[in-house]
Amino acid sequence: LEYKYTGNRLNQVIESAMNDTGYEGGNNMIDYDVNGNMTSMKDKGINSIVYNHLNLPNAFAMNYPDPIIVGQRSSANVGYLYRADGTKLRKTYSTRPARGNIRTSMTDYLDGFQYSYREAGGICLTCRTEYAFEEQAYGNISTAF
């Protein structure tokens, strides 16, 4: 692999050996904005990254090989919502398979807890939270999430 830099920015990764088990990319350029934030990396399917006024990632647009239909590409979008101080409040993830409907899920981050939802409605039942209860020497119970 050959890495091309400008200062401390990685501009391109070149795979000369064409090794299937090595770097899977197309030798594309990596784009940055004026603040030094990466805005795209086509080799890894990242079409665009948009940042907010705090230089936090606000939205990602990606594409990737469809896991079911060989030769087709699917797309995904990820959006983030932050408080004014930069604390992440929500992540929205949408996928568009090569064939089929758009699927959307949301995760809210509130006071150390995560609440995950799917567009089908309600709370994500497969998103588990585990509780461990331990009894201390004097009979008090401590909880760990």
N, C-alpha and C positions, 0 to 999 in steps of 0.2 A: 504494500500500500504506500502511496505517496500522499503526504499531507501538504497542502499549500496554505500558507498563512500570510496575512498582512498585519504586521504588529502582533497582537495577541488574538486576532480573529482567524478562525479556521474558515478558509474560503472554498476549499474543494478537497475531496478525497478521491484519489484516482486509483482504480484497481487495474493494473496492467496485466496481471497474470490470468484474469478472467476465471478465477477460482470460484466455483459454485458454493463452496463452504466458507468463503471469506466474506469480504464486504459486498453486500448485495446493493449495488447502487448503479446509477447511470452516469457517474462522473460529472454531475451537474454542479453549478455554482451554488453557494449558500449565501442568501441575501440578508442584509442587516439594515436597520434604520439608523438615523443620525445619532441616536442614544446608545448604539451598540447592541441593541436587542435583535436577536435572530428573527427574521420575518418570513423566511421560507427555507426548506431543505427538501427539494424535490426527490433526492435519492431515497429518502425515508417516507415519502408520501405526504409531507407537510406542505400544503399549497400556500397557506398564509397563516400568520400569527399577528393579531392586532393587539396593541397595548393601550392601557388607559393612561391618565395623567400621572399616575404613580409608577409608571413603567412595569406594571403587573400585567400578565397576559389576560386579555379580555375575551378573545375568541380565537379558536383554532379551526382551520378547514383542512381536512386530510382525505386521502384516498388510499386504497389498499386492495390487493387481490381478493376477489370474492372467494370465501372459503368453500362455497358449494358449486358455483358455476366456473369451471376452468376457463381462463382467458378473459373473464369479465372483471370489472373493477367496481368496488363499492365505495361509498363516501361516508364520512362522519364529520360532525361539527360539535365542538365543545365550547360552551360559553360560561363565563364566570361573572359573579356579582360580588362586589366588595363593599364594605363600609368605607367611610371617608378616611379612616386611619389605615386602610389596607387589609383589614381582617376579612377573610373569605367567608361569604354568607351562603352562596349557592353555586352549584355546578349543574349545568344542563348538558346532557349528552344525547345527540340525535344521530341515528345511523340510517343510511339509505342503501339497502342491499341492491345488487344488480337487478334483481326482480323481486318485487314485493313492496310492502308499505314502509313508510318511515316509522321508526321506533324511537321513542323519546323516554329518557329517564331523568329524574332530578334528584339531587342530594342537597339538603339544607344542612348547614353547619351552625349550630346555635349552642353557645355556652358549653363547648366540649362534647356535645352530642351530635350524632349524624342521623338525619331522617331521610330515608331513600324512598322515592315514589316512582311508579311507572305510569305511562299514559293509559294503561288498561284500567287504572283506577286504584286508589288506596295505597297503603304502605306496601313496600316490597317485602313479601313474606319470606323470600329466600335470603334476604339480607339479615343475617343473624347477629344478635348481641348476646354475649355469654356473661353470666354472673357466677362468681365464685364466692361462697360464704365460708368464712373461717371463724371458728369459735376461739376466743382468746382465753387465757388462764382464768379470768374472773367471770366467765360466762358471757361477756360482751361479744357481739357479732360484728366483724369487720367485713366490708364488701369490696370486691375488686371487679371492675368492668373489663 
